[in-house]
Amino acid sequence: ILDPFVDKILVCGTFAFLAGDGFVNAQGVLVSDVQGWMLVVILGRELLVTSLRGVTEGGGQSFGANLYGKTKMVLQSATAVTVLVTIAHPDGIFGTPWFTYGRVILLYLTVIVTLLSMFSYLHAARGVLLHMSVSGK
């Protein structure tokens, strides 16, 4: 129960930190490339899936992590580390255009996989959701 909760706290906290004002340079540019809308997608997905898990497991059905969720977690973790490393060492090899463009591509890939995993969990919970809408609960 606590492991997925702690994962969500770490991921959401890290991306909220990276999207914050602490990563705006003197020219007003967000150097982390983590946009506010990306944070909304990541946080929204985590809250939705946690809610679905609670409702589904409360109804007596299993709602464990699937391949999409595990892939999402690995990708989010790798992206967070990549963003932190490329910001921490902008004058070395990690500041090269290859790493900068790679960071942006990794961020967008993370958002896409996050959305795909959300849809897979919505699909997995469709029976419980339909039952709730019919019964009015």
C-alpha positions in Angstrom: 0.0 0.0 0.0 2.7 2.5 0.9 5.1 1.7 -2.0 2.9 3.1 -4.8 1.9 6.1 -2.5 5.6 6.9 -1.9 6.3 6.6 -5.6 3.6 9.1 -6.3 4.9 11.5 -3.7 8.4 11.4 -5.1 7.4 11.7 -8.7 4.8 14.4 -8.2 7.1 16.3 -5.8 10.1 16.1 -8.1 8.2 17.3 -11.2 6.5 20.1 -9.2 9.9 21.2 -8.0 11.3 21.2 -11.5 8.4 23.2 -12.9 8.8 25.8 -10.2 10.3 29.3 -10.2 13.6 27.9 -8.8 14.6 26.9 -12.3 14.0 30.2 -14.1 17.2 31.8 -15.3 18.0 35.6 -15.3 16.3 35.9 -18.8 13.1 34.4 -17.4 13.5 31.1 -19.2 12.5 27.8 -17.5 15.8 25.9 -17.7 14.3 22.6 -16.6 11.8 22.5 -19.6 9.2 21.0 -17.2 6.1 23.0 -18.2 3.1 23.5 -15.9 0.8 21.6 -18.2 3.2 18.6 -18.0 2.9 18.7 -14.2 -0.9 18.9 -14.4 -0.9 15.7 -16.6 1.4 13.8 -14.3 -0.4 14.9 -11.1 -3.8 14.4 -12.6 -3.0 10.9 -13.7 -1.6 9.9 -10.3 -4.6 11.2 -8.5 -7.0 9.6 -10.9 -5.4 6.2 -10.8 -5.0 6.3 -7.0 -8.8 7.1 -6.8 -9.6 4.2 -9.2 -7.4 1.9 -7.2 -9.2 2.8 -4.0 -12.7 2.4 -5.5 -11.9 -0.9 -7.3 -10.1 -2.5 -4.4 -12.9 -1.3 -2.1 -15.3 -3.2 -4.3 -13.2 -6.4 -3.8 -11.4 -6.5 -7.1 -7.6 -6.5 -7.6 -6.2 -3.3 -9.2 -2.4 -3.9 -9.2 0.1 -2.2 -11.3 0.2 -3.2 -15.0 3.0 -3.0 -17.6 2.0 0.5 -18.6 2.2 1.8 -15.0 5.6 0.2 -14.4 6.9 1.6 -17.7 5.6 5.0 -16.8 7.3 4.9 -13.4 10.7 3.9 -14.9 10.4 6.6 -17.5 9.3 9.3 -15.1 12.3 8.4 -12.8 14.8 8.4 -15.6 13.4 11.7 -16.9 13.6 13.3 -13.5 17.3 12.2 -13.1 18.1 13.4 -16.6 16.6 16.8 -16.0 18.4 17.2 -12.7 21.8 16.1 -14.1 21.5 18.3 -17.2 20.6 21.4 -15.1 23.3 20.7 -12.5 26.1 20.4 -15.1 25.2 22.9 -17.9 28.8 23.7 -18.8 30.0 20.1 -19.2 28.9 17.3 -21.6 25.4 17.5 -20.1 25.0 21.0 -21.4 25.5 20.1 -25.0 22.6 20.4 -27.5 22.3 16.7 -27.7 21.5 16.4 -24.0 19.3 19.5 -24.1 17.2 18.2 -27.0 17.2 14.7 -25.5 15.9 16.1 -22.2 13.0 17.8 -24.0 12.2 14.6 -26.0 12.3 12.5 -22.9 9.9 14.9 -21.1 7.4 14.7 -24.0 7.8 10.9 -24.1 7.1 10.8 -20.4 3.9 12.8 -20.7 2.7 10.6 -23.6 3.4 7.4 -21.7 1.8 8.8 -18.6 -1.4 9.5 -20.6 -1.3 6.1 -22.2 -1.0 4.4 -18.8 -3.9 6.5 -17.5 -6.1 5.2 -20.3 -5.0 1.6 -19.6 -6.1 2.0 -16.0 -9.4 3.6 -17.0 -10.0 0.6 -19.3 -9.2 -1.8 -16.5 -11.6 -0.1 -14.1 -14.5 0.3 -16.6 -16.6 -2.4 -15.0 -16.5 -0.8 -11.6 -17.1 2.7 -13.1 -20.0 1.5 -15.1 -21.5 -0.2 -12.1 -21.1 3.0 -10.1 -22.8 5.1 -12.7 -25.7 2.6 -13.0 -26.2 2.2 -9.3 -25.8 5.9 -8.6 -23.0 5.5 -6.1 
